[in-house]
Amino acid sequence: MKLIVAYIRPEVLRNVKCALYARGIYSMSVTNVLGAGRQKGYTEVYRGIQTEVNLLKKLRLEIGISDELSAEAVQAIEDSARTGHEGDGVIFVLDIADCRRIRTGECL
């Protein structure tokens, strides 16, 4: 099994979910996160004070998936999350040594 961890822009979540659903991939966890990368951030003026915003809002998408479907899932995320601008995100694919269903104790 593989664990896919993707950091994406919040506005592309719907596209990513549709692309995964079209491939029969429904199980996922989504978390709001703040992060910094090559995009670096921006400055804004709030109540007359200039502030630097360098932690930007992103979504962390986690998918536990079989080895056979992992490449297809990564391709779906990559294609549907790409805007062509800096800050589109990153995808990590990790090996899972063991995975068990809590209710039944079965290995997945």
C-alpha positions in Angstrom: 0.0 0.0 0.0 0.9 3.6 -0.5 0.1 6.8 1.3 -0.3 9.8 -1.0 0.1 13.2 0.7 -0.7 16.2 -1.4 -0.6 19.9 -0.6 -2.9 21.8 -2.9 -4.6 25.1 -3.3 -8.0 25.3 -1.6 -9.8 26.4 -4.7 -8.9 23.3 -6.7 -10.2 20.8 -4.2 -13.5 20.3 -6.1 -11.6 19.5 -9.3 -9.3 17.1 -7.5 -12.2 15.3 -5.9 -14.0 15.0 -9.2 -10.9 13.6 -10.9 -10.4 11.0 -8.1 -14.1 10.1 -8.0 -14.0 9.5 -11.8 -11.3 6.9 -11.3 -13.2 5.2 -8.5 -11.1 6.6 -5.6 -13.4 7.8 -2.8 -11.4 7.4 0.4 -9.5 10.5 1.5 -8.8 12.9 4.3 -8.6 16.6 3.8 -7.1 19.1 6.4 -6.7 22.8 6.3 -3.0 23.8 6.8 -0.7 26.8 6.6 2.6 26.5 4.8 5.4 28.2 3.1 7.3 27.1 0.0 8.7 28.7 -3.1 5.6 30.9 -3.4 7.0 32.8 -0.3 3.9 34.9 0.4 2.8 38.5 0.0 2.5 41.8 1.9 -0.7 43.5 2.7 -1.8 46.6 4.7 -4.1 46.0 7.6 -5.4 49.0 9.6 -2.5 51.1 8.2 0.2 48.6 9.2 2.0 46.7 6.5 2.3 43.0 7.3 4.0 40.1 5.6 1.9 37.0 5.1 4.3 34.1 4.5 2.2 31.2 5.7 -0.4 30.6 3.0 -3.6 28.6 3.2 -3.3 25.1 1.6 -5.1 21.8 1.9 -3.5 18.6 2.9 -5.0 15.6 1.1 -4.2 12.1 2.4 -5.1 9.0 0.5 -4.2 5.4 1.6 -4.3 3.4 -1.6 -3.2 0.1 -3.2 0.0 0.0 -5.2 -1.8 -0.6 -8.4 -3.9 2.6 -8.1 -1.3 4.9 -6.7 0.1 6.1 -10.0 -3.3 6.8 -11.4 -4.3 8.7 -8.2 -1.1 10.8 -8.4 -1.7 11.6 -12.1 -5.3 12.6 -11.3 -4.2 15.0 -8.5 -1.5 16.5 -10.6 -3.6 17.1 -13.7 -6.6 18.5 -11.8 -4.6 20.7 -9.3 -2.3 22.3 -11.9 -3.0 26.0 -12.6 0.5 26.7 -14.0 1.4 29.2 -11.3 3.8 29.0 -8.5 2.2 27.5 -5.4 0.2 24.8 -7.1 1.5 22.3 -4.4 3.4 19.1 -4.0 2.7 15.4 -3.9 4.5 12.8 -1.7 4.1 9.1 -2.1 5.1 7.0 0.9 5.2 3.2 1.4 2.9 1.9 4.2 4.4 -1.0 6.1 1.2 -2.1 7.7 -2.5 -1.1 7.6 -5.4 -2.5 9.6 -9.1 -1.8 9.8 -9.9 -0.9 13.4 -13.4 -2.4 13.4 -12.4 -5.9 12.1 -8.6 -6.0 12.6 -8.2 -7.2 9.0 -5.1 -6.2 7.0 -5.7 -4.1 4.0 
